[in-house]
Amino acid sequence: MSSLPLLILLGMIGGWQWVIIIALILVLFGGKKIPELMRGMGRGIKEFKDAVSKDYTAETPAKSNETTKPTDETTK
């Protein structure tokens, strides 16, 4: 993935535009709700990183390569 479009977008937004965006976010969500939103986003990112780096081979049950043949006691 290229980050070029993001860099172009960030280059087009100036300082005053960022101030307006932050002010709108404060008005829409309020100062009390923003830390909760950021905390939830941080937890989500942490869970995602843990899931990506987790080794799933230890959790999957080992498949048995042994083929068991049924023994019929009546044929003996």
Residue pairs with C-beta under 8 A, 6 or more apart in sequence:
13 21
25 34
26 34
29 37
